[in-house]
Amino acid sequence: MNLGEVIRESVTQIWSRKGGKSVRKYRCTSGTRKGRIVANPSTCTKPKNLKKAASLKRTKAMKGSNVKIKAARTKRSNPAAKKLRRVNLKPRKM
């Protein structure tokens, strides 16, 4: 098993929005960024940048509620967001 196989096993493919378009991204299922959505699967196993992590924590503490409200509004009204909700559903088990 080489590194490429390990990286592919530690992500699941999803669709996300970038502007008005739908783009392919990846959700990390293991590694330092477990649960996060990233553009590159190789990002999941990289070490964390502690300075950036602290900065994001401060920003979320200050602006988190505003971001939540705006995201909820977008997900209700933006056609691209509605389409992604349908596309990213997990397949049902029979």
Helices and strands as residue ranges (DSSP letters): H 3-9, E 11-18, E 21-28, E 37-38, G 41-45, H 50-77, H 79-87
